[in-house]
Amino acid sequence: MTQERSTAAGADPGEEAGRHVGVIGYGAAGRACAALLLADPRYRLTVLMRSPMAGQLPDRLSAVTSLDALIAARPQIVVEAASAEAFATLAPACLLAGIDVVAASVGALQSRETWDAVVAACSEGRSRLVLPSGAVGGLDYIAAAALSGDIAVTYTSRKPPAAWTAELAAAGLAEAARSQAVTLFEGSAPEAARLYPRNLNAGLTVALAAGIDRTLVRVVADPAVTTNTHEIAVTGAAGDAFLRFANRPSPDNPKTSMITALSLASAVRKRFDPMQ
Ligand SMILES: NC(=O)c1ccc[n+]([C@@H]2O[C@H](COP(=O)([O-])OP(=O)(O)OC[C@H]3O[C@@H](n4cnc5c(N)ncnc54)[C@H](O)[C@@H]3O)[C@@H](O)[C@H]2O)c1
């Protein structure tokens, strides 16, 4: 908890002035997250966009086009919903300025350089990077079970072959994937996130909860699934678990899962909630 946020009563001192949230990226997840937050009249948003948007912006939402302007607006928390590259270039500056960041592009942390920059910025800015559950869940269980020291996790991303058209063609597996599940990758979460920066955020999120060395990531093109599916198998001293998430696409954008924006908005709301 940052100093600004903690009060004897546990309430957020920013509450009376409203909840001011910054958003980096106004694409599928950023826009849906913004709409979810704005449905609550206590929220106002400052959104960092690449260029000014044509047309009317929603009430209580203002747009800026530079990182300096976003930081100068002093949001209490920033949601990154842009890309791994944007996360790496923009998130450390927000953290250094003392602003917590909720990151959608968790996969960016596979880069040692980005990881180190984030850790240093959090330390100097007395801020925190929040890793939302994103497309999956059960991270609380995994993190707790990992404390036993005895845990092994397999995270499997299972998507229809149409989601991997280019990769299957490059591997000469397009024909095989029409009738059977084809494993495109098996290895570590950082390597998966490096190879598939837009698709393997969840693998790294799981691995950061379980431990990188204790997590095996598999990427499967599976003609038997119709939606983006995530499976997490946990075995360990505390017990075994199997979690499966079959995500529905966002009603506004079939390319992104509905749950991602819900998860970002939920993480923001939690940060304002005195009851954790
Ligand atoms: N954590 C998870 O489980 C999870 C799940 C799904 C998506 N994601 C990640 O969330 C991010 C957003 O996904 P999306 O589906 O909304 O993508 P999207 O392409 O629909 O939207 C991204 C938006 O960010 C903007 N943008 C990119 N760089 C920017 C910059 N430097 N400054 C300002 N705006 C910038 C783009 O112009 C675009 O409008 C991606 O990195 C994606 O991989 C994470």
The ligand as a MOL file (V3000), in Angstrom:
LIG
                    3D

  0  0  0     0  0            999 V3000
M  V30 BEGIN CTAB
M  V30 COUNTS 44 48 0 0 0
M  V30 BEGIN ATOM
M  V30 1 N -2.9740 -10.4640 -19.5850 0
M  V30 2 C -3.7710 -11.1550 -20.4220 0
M  V30 3 O -4.2330 -12.2570 -20.0940 0
M  V30 4 C -4.0880 -10.5720 -21.7710 0
M  V30 5 C -5.1680 -11.0630 -22.5150 0
M  V30 6 C -5.4410 -10.4750 -23.7500 0
M  V30 7 C -4.6440 -9.4390 -24.2290 0
M  V30 8 N -3.5810 -9.0150 -23.4930 0 CHG=1
M  V30 9 C -2.6950 -7.9290 -23.9770 0
M  V30 10 O -3.3490 -6.6980 -23.7990 0
M  V30 11 C -2.8170 -5.7480 -24.7250 0
M  V30 12 C -3.9800 -5.0260 -25.4040 0
M  V30 13 O -4.7540 -5.9690 -26.1200 0
M  V30 14 P -5.9300 -5.4800 -27.1180 0
M  V30 15 O -6.6360 -6.7040 -27.5610 0
M  V30 16 O -6.6970 -4.3610 -26.4940 0 CHG=-1
M  V30 17 O -5.0720 -4.8910 -28.3330 0
M  V30 18 P -5.5390 -3.8340 -29.4370 0
M  V30 19 O -4.5700 -3.9500 -30.5600 0
M  V30 20 O -7.0060 -3.9770 -29.7290 0
M  V30 21 O -5.3480 -2.4120 -28.7270 0
M  V30 22 C -4.1030 -1.8800 -28.3790 0
M  V30 23 C -4.2190 -0.3640 -28.5260 0
M  V30 24 O -3.0830 0.2280 -27.9340 0
M  V30 25 C -2.6370 1.2670 -28.7880 0
M  V30 26 N -1.2100 1.5100 -28.5440 0
M  V30 27 C -0.1640 0.7080 -28.8550 0
M  V30 28 N 0.9830 1.3160 -28.4760 0
M  V30 29 C 0.6440 2.4850 -27.9080 0
M  V30 30 C 1.3770 3.5530 -27.3480 0
M  V30 31 N 2.7080 3.5180 -27.2950 0
M  V30 32 N 0.7120 4.6280 -26.8650 0
M  V30 33 C -0.6440 4.6710 -26.9100 0
M  V30 34 N -1.4090 3.6940 -27.4490 0
M  V30 35 C -0.7550 2.6240 -27.9490 0
M  V30 36 C -2.9200 0.7490 -30.2080 0
M  V30 37 O -2.9640 1.8320 -31.1210 0
M  V30 38 C -4.2760 0.0930 -29.9900 0
M  V30 39 O -5.3180 1.0530 -30.1180 0
M  V30 40 C -1.9400 -6.5550 -25.6900 0
M  V30 41 O -0.5650 -6.4050 -25.3390 0
M  V30 42 C -2.3640 -7.9920 -25.4610 0
M  V30 43 O -1.3280 -8.9140 -25.7270 0
M  V30 44 C -3.3030 -9.5460 -22.2760 0
M  V30 END ATOM
M  V30 BEGIN BOND
M  V30 1 1 1 2
M  V30 2 2 2 3
M  V30 3 1 2 4
M  V30 4 1 4 5
M  V30 5 2 4 44
M  V30 6 2 5 6
M  V30 7 1 6 7
M  V30 8 2 7 8
M  V30 9 1 8 9
M  V30 10 1 8 44
M  V30 11 1 9 10
M  V30 12 1 9 42
M  V30 13 1 10 11
M  V30 14 1 11 12
M  V30 15 1 11 40
M  V30 16 1 12 13
M  V30 17 1 13 14
M  V30 18 2 14 15
M  V30 19 1 14 16
M  V30 20 1 14 17
M  V30 21 1 17 18
M  V30 22 2 18 19
M  V30 23 1 18 20
M  V30 24 1 18 21
M  V30 25 1 21 22
M  V30 26 1 22 23
M  V30 27 1 23 24
M  V30 28 1 23 38
M  V30 29 1 24 25
M  V30 30 1 25 26
M  V30 31 1 25 36
M  V30 32 1 26 27
M  V30 33 1 26 35
M  V30 34 2 27 28
M  V30 35 1 28 29
M  V30 36 1 29 30
M  V30 37 2 29 35
M  V30 38 1 30 31
M  V30 39 2 30 32
M  V30 40 1 32 33
M  V30 41 2 33 34
M  V30 42 1 34 35
M  V30 43 1 36 37
M  V30 44 1 36 38
M  V30 45 1 38 39
M  V30 46 1 40 41
M  V30 47 1 40 42
M  V30 48 1 42 43
M  V30 END BOND
M  V30 END CTAB
M  END
